[in-house]
């Protein structure tokens, strides 16, 4: 810029050259910042995935092999294997010379546990919608005394720490004979997830104009018909968000499942995966494979429905 | 907070349409009945029952004799040294986590507020840590911190920071911070999303006015961006503090309260008292103390941050 002599050229120089230099600096800065963020967010996950494809010999190398030299599916095969082919203490050296029997026989519990998790999460989602939609509609579109305090009440139940509920839950469920039964999980998860469901749906229904309701009523719709035929079709994005939150919360929950489940009849994925972690003889490559299995469904759902999730998560924040 | 405003705003709005709703209370309560029943049965009743239990000496090791002991459980619990250890661990864990989440989330939100290629992809990938189950998160970090083959040791050795592998989680001075790191990693995405939304809602006029007044970029950040982000930060601080104070999953997976009680937080103390010592009365008393502390914490954070709005 100092080369320019006349003030006129200097000005054009400045306008032409500086933005380009600044633009490159900015692009570089953004690239570095994005790369750092990406490494922070995904680095740990990538390491878990990489470890899950390594065999026992490779995973114990120092320093670690960031990318496996001899990728193996052994850890995942153990999870889907039929019992007859499973590795037991007696057959371990014959069947699995590489890992030396570091894969526990309970590896097969992971698939039934996924079944349990799916049943629980599916039931919780269904009950959330069945109970949450009418409640949210009432709170958003009907005037009645106690409306505001109802919203406060529903939300305040989430301030209670889950661990404070564990003792009474445990005593009741034991008394009802529902220990080690999926019903105990479904009911408690419903209570944990439904406040957030109602909160998001109330937000959404409130944004829909009241006139729709009026018009539908004038046309002879009952309240229920107005809800089913007018509001629900419009509320699909929020229903998707609510479904995802309830599903993910149920799929990921650990504390209550730890208290209520005892056998594979009711154990969910987090419980089975955690049971591997506390056993020091189990190969870390296998534990990572189990972790990958537990992580895949929620992460795929989150990425596919990213837009719905973000709008659902921020529904409250924008207003507040 | 959010819900308070939500309630207020809609109450006001609803007044206008009262006239055409004569029979509505009954319909409303009918529609609300399922949710209310579930919450009353599965949250309110248990929490009241928990209060009741906390006045009895209920031990599963002695199931037939359950004497009423009044407030003795609370007195007993508070007099134990381990209780105060747990309180201090919980406070350290919560404070460190909240500060770290707020700072990292602000940095990520500032990045995502820019327009550049790949921004949307980065925004989507931000959800990965958020979606991961806490158990898998715990396992992942346990493996990263592993003293023999872990990635942390590997990275630091290759970078020349350490000369031999260290037992990270085995060092009481580091344990709590390492667990907090795993916790922060998972909580940062939601916080960043909340802060980003708040950031996007700052009116452009404020920046223009500041620029006209001669404010440069750092000044605009300090005097326009940061103050305007207060509602977002409030949400983040309240949410993260409430999740951190009750954190159990990561403690269970990573350290089980150890080494030498270095990660013995309140929720772990409740677990040990209830399910290892099988003393349900004192366990319930501890739960109540934690529940009240959580309420108080939320209340004070909202008041402290809300006042300066």
Interface residues (C-beta under 8 A of the other chain):
Chain A: X27 X30 X33 X34 X37 X38 X40 X41 X42 X44 X45 X47 X48 X51 X59 X60 X61 X62 X63 X64 X130 X131 X132 X134 X135 X137 X138 X139 X140 X142 X143 X144 X145 X147 X148 X150 X151 X152 X153 X154 X155 X157 X159 X160 X161 X162 X163 X164 X165 X166 X167 X168 X169 X170 X171 X172 X187 X188 X190 X191 X194 X195 X198 X199 X202 X203 X206 X210 X214 X223 X248 X251 X252 X254 X255 X258 X259 X269 X270 X273 X274 X277 X284 X287 X288 X290 X291 X294 X295 X298 X299 X301 X302 X303 X306 X309 X310 X313 X314 X316 X317 X318 X319 X320
Chain B: X1 X2 X3 X5 X6 X7 X8 X9 X10 X11 X13 X14 X15 X17 X18 X20 X21 X24 X25 X27 X28 X29 X31 X32 X34 X35 X36 X38 X39 X41 X42 X43 X44 X45 X46 X47 X49 X50 X53 X104 X108 X111 X114 X116 X118 X122 X123 X124 X125 X126 X127 X128 X129 X130 X131 X132 X133 X134 X135 X136 X138 X139 X140 X141 X142 X143 X144 X146 X148 X149 X150 X151 X153 X154 X157 X158 X165 X185 X189 X190 X193 X194 X197 X198 X201 X231 X232 X235 X242 X245 X246 X248 X249 X252 X253 X267 X270 X271 X274 X275 X280 X283 X284 X287 X288 X290 X291 X294 X295 X298
